[in-house]
Amino acid sequence: MSAIISYNNDFENIIAIIEQSKMRAVKAVNAELIDMYWQIGKYISEKAANDGWGKRVV
């Protein structure tokens, strides 16, 4: 019976490792998305300030 408990504990540890890796991956993707949105906003802001974007029909 203790072998079954040991296997269950092993699988729980493996599942925890997988879940931790998934969370790190989600955080990395979110960081990249935030950086992308920041760059897009900066680009549009610079175009509006320097090239007259938004002075007419958008």
Legacy VTK file of the C-alpha trace (Angstrom):
# vtk DataFile Version 3.0
C-alpha trace
ASCII
DATASET POLYDATA
POINTS 58 float
0.000 0.000 0.000
2.852 2.409 0.717
4.061 1.962 -2.867
0.732 3.354 -4.110
1.039 6.340 -1.783
4.600 6.885 -2.989
3.468 6.790 -6.628
0.682 9.262 -5.898
3.143 11.592 -4.204
5.535 11.283 -7.160
2.777 12.131 -9.623
1.677 15.089 -7.505
5.254 16.395 -7.572
5.425 15.970 -11.352
2.092 17.759 -11.770
3.362 20.603 -9.564
6.491 20.933 -11.733
4.349 21.066 -14.876
2.004 23.669 -13.395
4.917 25.849 -12.269
6.407 25.702 -15.766
3.068 26.641 -17.297
2.794 29.666 -15.012
6.316 30.815 -15.909
5.449 30.462 -19.599
2.244 32.498 -19.169
4.156 35.237 -17.347
6.797 35.349 -20.093
4.154 35.611 -22.814
2.321 38.342 -20.909
5.554 40.298 -20.485
6.194 40.101 -24.237
2.632 41.198 -25.026
2.942 44.191 -22.695
6.224 45.147 -24.377
4.611 44.824 -27.809
1.652 47.033 -26.824
4.068 49.577 -25.337
6.055 49.710 -28.590
2.884 50.063 -30.690
1.631 52.878 -28.462
4.987 54.638 -28.649
5.021 54.322 -32.459
1.507 55.724 -32.823
2.226 58.505 -30.345
5.362 59.521 -32.246
3.505 59.445 -35.574
0.750 61.616 -34.106
3.274 64.127 -32.778
5.666 64.230 -35.738
3.713 63.269 -38.853
0.331 64.790 -38.168
-1.540 61.563 -37.551
-5.005 62.307 -36.152
-5.359 65.802 -37.570
-7.893 64.571 -40.108
-9.947 61.450 -40.566
-8.613 58.542 -38.590
LINES 1 59
58 0 1 2 3 4 5 6 7 8 9 10 11 12 13 14 15 16 17 18 19 20 21 22 23 24 25 26 27 28 29 30 31 32 33 34 35 36 37 38 39 40 41 42 43 44 45 46 47 48 49 50 51 52 53 54 55 56 57
